[in-house]
Structures are given as structure tokens and as C-alpha cells.
């Protein structure tokens, strides 16, 4: 697998996953149940902190929607950037990820301290930068792995080398 292919696979998986989570309120009952069940493993799904599609609660809370939407944006941005630019950005990713976490951390801290209760829109918007940088960081990791150094799979011929 080439670095560009790895980033493409990651971007497609993230965008598809986000689309499925956002579509959960309008999915048929059994696939929706699977999405809501899996989403419950990572999100509290509190009704008072969630967006609704009509009268149906989304599978994740407003903050998670922001994180996931940001991840989709970041994955597409990473795909657009290409593996060479991602590899060059690796030294700047840790500070960028920490900076991107500030809005989410600030809203969580304000809530826990009882200073402020942000709206659903604020929670969602605060999650977007962290989701985006998280996806960009994962894409950079995928783009900088040394796939050619992996041992060949047993029983399979070695991968075809392009010149």
C-alpha cells in the first residue's frame, strides 16, 4: 500500500463513518440500532446535549458531532494535501493538535466549573478544530509509515514494485 493509498483509505473511512452517524436518525430501525449502540460506546448521548432530526435524537451529542464533522473535514484536507505535505508537517502536528484542543477543553472546563453552559452549536463548533487536527494527525501517521519495509504476507507473492 502506498502512502497516498493509505491516506485515501483513511479519508474514505472517516467520511463514510461520519455520514453513517449523521444519517442514523433516518436509517431503518435495525441499522440505526447498530449505529446508536456503537455510538454509545464513545458518547454519553445525553438528550439535553444532543441535536435532533425532528423528534429523533442524533446518535451522538453536539460536541461529538463537531468532533466527527471536523474529522471528516480534516481527512479530506489531508487527502488534498498529499502524503509529501503531510510528512513535512509532522514536526508541527503536536503543537497544532494541542492548540486545536483549546476550544473543546475551554467549553468542557467552563461547564464543569459551573461558569457557563454553552449551546449545542457552541459545543459542536468547539469540537471541529480538534476533530480536524486529529484526522490530519492520523493521516500523517498513515502517510509516513514505511510500507515497503513490512515483511511479505505468508502465502502471497511480494507486492508489485512500480518503477
Phi, psi and omega in degrees: 000132179277160177302320179297321178294319179299317179293321178298314179299315179299313181299315180297318180296317181294311181298317179296317179298316178296318179299319180294317179297317181288333180275351185310319181296339181249004177285157172301161189307309187289318177292326178297319179299321178295315180298312180298320179296314178294320180296330180294343178287338183238354184224142179290338177056035180291127183303322183286354179241020185238151170279162180230147170256099188065243179258006184256124180290142174293162184290341179225162181288174182299318180297317179295322176301317177298316178299315182290319177297318176298321178298319178296317178297314180296321180295318178292320177298319178295319178298317180294323182293323182088159187292329181294316178292323178296315179299321179292333182276350186309315181297338182264358186289319182299309178295325179294320178294318178296318178296319180293337179281345185302311181300318179294313180298321180294317180291322178295314180298318179296321178294311182297326180281350181076018182279323189203142173246100182292154177288169176301317181297319179294316178301315181295311181297324179293332180281339185301311181299319180294318177298317181296313181291328175299315179293320178297320178296316177296319179296321178296321177297316179296325183283340184253003174293148181262084185296329183291341180274355180287144178293148179294152178288144179293136176082357179245145177292155178299152181298148178293129180268128177272143179259000000 
